[in-house]
Amino acid sequence: MQIVCLQEEAFYALFDKVVEHLEEKLNDKPAKWIDGEEAMGILKIKSTTTLQKLRDEGKIAFSQPQKKIILYDRDSINEYIEANVRETF
């Protein structure tokens, strides 16, 4: 076993860095708008056609900021999954 000795100032500087790092990690939130690949990963689907069908039927929210860019709302995907939960017997 090794023992590490630190001066009081160095200890508190290290402690402050650790606290700062933890606060940053806790404040990191996943992006609200995600691309199709990530949406398909969350939904566990492999077909872009299925993703488009969900979009066209209004089951998941999306945004199209440019012609070839479609972004999906992470919250609406999670709501869709929750809405289709089946209770066990």
PyRosetta script that sets phi, psi and omega in degrees:
from pyrosetta import init, pose_from_sequence

init()
pose = pose_from_sequence("MQIVCLQEEAFYALFDKVVEHLEEKLNDKPAKWIDGEEAMGILKIKSTTTLQKLRDEGKIAFSQPQKKIILYDRDSINEYIEANVRETF")
pose.set_psi(1, 138.9)
pose.set_omega(1, 178.5)
pose.set_phi(2, -107.3)
pose.set_psi(2, 145.7)
pose.set_omega(2, 176.3)
pose.set_phi(3, -114.8)
pose.set_psi(3, 130.5)
pose.set_omega(3, -179.8)
pose.set_phi(4, -111.6)
pose.set_psi(4, 127.4)
pose.set_omega(4, 178.2)
pose.set_phi(5, -106.4)
pose.set_psi(5, 134.8)
pose.set_omega(5, 178.1)
pose.set_phi(6, -127.7)
pose.set_psi(6, 148.3)
pose.set_omega(6, 172.0)
pose.set_phi(7, -70.6)
pose.set_psi(7, 156.7)
pose.set_omega(7, -176.2)
pose.set_phi(8, -57.3)
pose.set_psi(8, -43.5)
pose.set_omega(8, -179.7)
pose.set_phi(9, -62.5)
pose.set_psi(9, -43.3)
pose.set_omega(9, -179.9)
pose.set_phi(10, -66.0)
pose.set_psi(10, -38.8)
pose.set_omega(10, 178.4)
pose.set_phi(11, -60.9)
pose.set_psi(11, -48.9)
pose.set_omega(11, -178.2)
pose.set_phi(12, -68.6)
pose.set_psi(12, -32.2)
pose.set_omega(12, 175.4)
pose.set_phi(13, -65.1)
pose.set_psi(13, -43.7)
pose.set_omega(13, 177.7)
pose.set_phi(14, -64.1)
pose.set_psi(14, -43.1)
pose.set_omega(14, 178.7)
pose.set_phi(15, -60.2)
pose.set_psi(15, -44.0)
pose.set_omega(15, 178.2)
pose.set_phi(16, -61.6)
pose.set_psi(16, -40.0)
pose.set_omega(16, 178.2)
pose.set_phi(17, -63.7)
pose.set_psi(17, -41.6)
pose.set_omega(17, 179.6)
pose.set_phi(18, -64.2)
pose.set_psi(18, -45.4)
pose.set_omega(18, 179.3)
pose.set_phi(19, -62.1)
pose.set_psi(19, -44.1)
pose.set_omega(19, 178.5)
pose.set_phi(20, -59.9)
pose.set_psi(20, -43.6)
pose.set_omega(20, 179.4)
pose.set_phi(21, -62.8)
pose.set_psi(21, -43.4)
pose.set_omega(21, 179.7)
pose.set_phi(22, -65.8)
pose.set_psi(22, -39.2)
pose.set_omega(22, 178.2)
pose.set_phi(23, -63.5)
pose.set_psi(23, -40.4)
pose.set_omega(23, 177.5)
pose.set_phi(24, -62.5)
pose.set_psi(24, -42.8)
pose.set_omega(24, 179.9)
pose.set_phi(25, -64.8)
pose.set_psi(25, -38.9)
pose.set_omega(25, 179.9)
pose.set_phi(26, -70.0)
pose.set_psi(26, -29.3)
pose.set_omega(26, -178.4)
pose.set_phi(27, -85.6)
pose.set_psi(27, -11.4)
pose.set_omega(27, 178.2)
pose.set_phi(28, -69.6)
pose.set_psi(28, 119.1)
pose.set_omega(28, 177.6)
pose.set_phi(29, -113.6)
pose.set_psi(29, 145.3)
pose.set_omega(29, 177.2)
pose.set_phi(30, -64.9)
pose.set_psi(30, 151.8)
pose.set_omega(30, -178.6)
pose.set_phi(31, -62.0)
pose.set_psi(31, 139.8)
pose.set_omega(31, 179.2)
pose.set_phi(32, -69.4)
pose.set_psi(32, -42.6)
pose.set_omega(32, -177.6)
pose.set_phi(33, -104.5)
pose.set_psi(33, 127.5)
pose.set_omega(33, -176.9)
pose.set_phi(34, -125.5)
pose.set_psi(34, 160.5)
pose.set_omega(34, 179.5)
pose.set_phi(35, -82.5)
pose.set_psi(35, 173.9)
pose.set_omega(35, -176.3)
pose.set_phi(36, -61.9)
pose.set_psi(36, -37.1)
pose.set_omega(36, -178.3)
pose.set_phi(37, -63.8)
pose.set_psi(37, -44.6)
pose.set_omega(37, 179.2)
pose.set_phi(38, -68.6)
pose.set_psi(38, -37.3)
pose.set_omega(38, 177.7)
pose.set_phi(39, -61.4)
pose.set_psi(39, -44.2)
pose.set_omega(39, 179.1)
pose.set_phi(40, -65.3)
pose.set_psi(40, -33.8)
pose.set_omega(40, 177.2)
pose.set_phi(41, -65.3)
pose.set_psi(41, -43.1)
pose.set_omega(41, 179.3)
pose.set_phi(42, -65.7)
pose.set_psi(42, -41.3)
pose.set_omega(42, -178.8)
pose.set_phi(43, -78.4)
pose.set_psi(43, -9.7)
pose.set_omega(43, -178.0)
pose.set_phi(44, 59.1)
pose.set_psi(44, 43.9)
pose.set_omega(44, 175.5)
pose.set_phi(45, -119.6)
pose.set_psi(45, 156.9)
pose.set_omega(45, -178.4)
pose.set_phi(46, -116.5)
pose.set_psi(46, -5.1)
pose.set_omega(46, -174.6)
pose.set_phi(47, -105.2)
pose.set_psi(47, 126.0)
pose.set_omega(47, 174.8)
pose.set_phi(48, -67.5)
pose.set_psi(48, -25.2)
pose.set_omega(48, 177.7)
pose.set_phi(49, -65.2)
pose.set_psi(49, -41.3)
pose.set_omega(49, 178.0)
pose.set_phi(50, -64.6)
pose.set_psi(50, -41.3)
pose.set_omega(50, 177.9)
pose.set_phi(51, -62.0)
pose.set_psi(51, -43.5)
pose.set_omega(51, 178.5)
pose.set_phi(52, -64.5)
pose.set_psi(52, -38.4)
pose.set_omega(52, 178.7)
pose.set_phi(53, -62.4)
pose.set_psi(53, -43.6)
pose.set_omega(53, 177.6)
pose.set_phi(54, -61.8)
pose.set_psi(54, -39.3)
pose.set_omega(54, 178.8)
pose.set_phi(55, -67.3)
pose.set_psi(55, -47.9)
pose.set_omega(55, -177.2)
pose.set_phi(56, -65.3)
pose.set_psi(56, -32.5)
pose.set_omega(56, -180.0)
pose.set_phi(57, -83.2)
pose.set_psi(57, -1.7)
pose.set_omega(57, 178.0)
pose.set_phi(58, 75.6)
pose.set_psi(58, 20.5)
pose.set_omega(58, -178.6)
pose.set_phi(59, -81.5)
pose.set_psi(59, -25.9)
pose.set_omega(59, 174.7)
pose.set_phi(60, -131.6)
pose.set_psi(60, 144.5)
pose.set_omega(60, -178.9)
pose.set_phi(61, -82.3)
pose.set_psi(61, 148.3)
pose.set_omega(61, 178.8)
pose.set_phi(62, -147.1)
pose.set_psi(62, 165.2)
pose.set_omega(62, 176.5)
pose.set_phi(63, -134.4)
pose.set_psi(63, 144.2)
pose.set_omega(63, 179.0)
pose.set_phi(64, -126.9)
pose.set_psi(64, 83.1)
pose.set_omega(64, -176.8)
pose.set_phi(65, -68.0)
pose.set_psi(65, -25.5)
pose.set_omega(65, 175.6)
pose.set_phi(66, -140.1)
pose.set_psi(66, 164.3)
pose.set_omega(66, -172.9)
pose.set_phi(67, -51.8)
pose.set_psi(67, -45.8)
pose.set_omega(67, -175.5)
pose.set_phi(68, -103.0)
pose.set_psi(68, 10.8)
pose.set_omega(68, 179.8)
pose.set_phi(69, -114.6)
pose.set_psi(69, 118.8)
pose.set_omega(69, 177.4)
pose.set_phi(70, -122.4)
pose.set_psi(70, 126.0)
pose.set_omega(70, 178.7)
pose.set_phi(71, -115.1)
pose.set_psi(71, 145.9)
pose.set_omega(71, -176.6)
pose.set_phi(72, -114.5)
pose.set_psi(72, 143.9)
pose.set_omega(72, 179.8)
pose.set_phi(73, -80.7)
pose.set_psi(73, 115.1)
pose.set_omega(73, -177.8)
pose.set_phi(74, -57.5)
pose.set_psi(74, -40.4)
pose.set_omega(74, -178.6)
pose.set_phi(75, -64.0)
pose.set_psi(75, -39.9)
pose.set_omega(75, -179.5)
pose.set_phi(76, -69.2)
pose.set_psi(76, -30.9)
pose.set_omega(76, 176.8)
pose.set_phi(77, -67.4)
pose.set_psi(77, -44.4)
pose.set_omega(77, 178.2)
pose.set_phi(78, -64.4)
pose.set_psi(78, -38.2)
pose.set_omega(78, 177.1)
pose.set_phi(79, -64.3)
pose.set_psi(79, -39.8)
pose.set_omega(79, 178.0)
pose.set_phi(80, -61.5)
pose.set_psi(80, -43.6)
pose.set_omega(80, 179.6)
pose.set_phi(81, -64.3)
pose.set_psi(81, -45.9)
pose.set_omega(81, 179.6)
pose.set_phi(82, -63.1)
pose.set_psi(82, -36.4)
pose.set_omega(82, -179.1)
pose.set_phi(83, -67.3)
pose.set_psi(83, -20.6)
pose.set_omega(83, -177.8)
pose.set_phi(84, -106.8)
pose.set_psi(84, 20.9)
pose.set_omega(84, 176.9)
pose.set_phi(85, -70.9)
pose.set_psi(85, 136.1)
pose.set_omega(85, 177.4)
pose.set_phi(86, -107.8)
pose.set_psi(86, 128.8)
pose.set_omega(86, 178.0)
pose.set_phi(87, -74.9)
pose.set_psi(87, 143.6)
pose.set_omega(87, 177.6)
pose.set_phi(88, -80.7)
pose.set_psi(88, 159.2)
pose.set_omega(88, -177.5)
pose.set_phi(89, -84.8)
pose.dump_pdb("model.pdb")
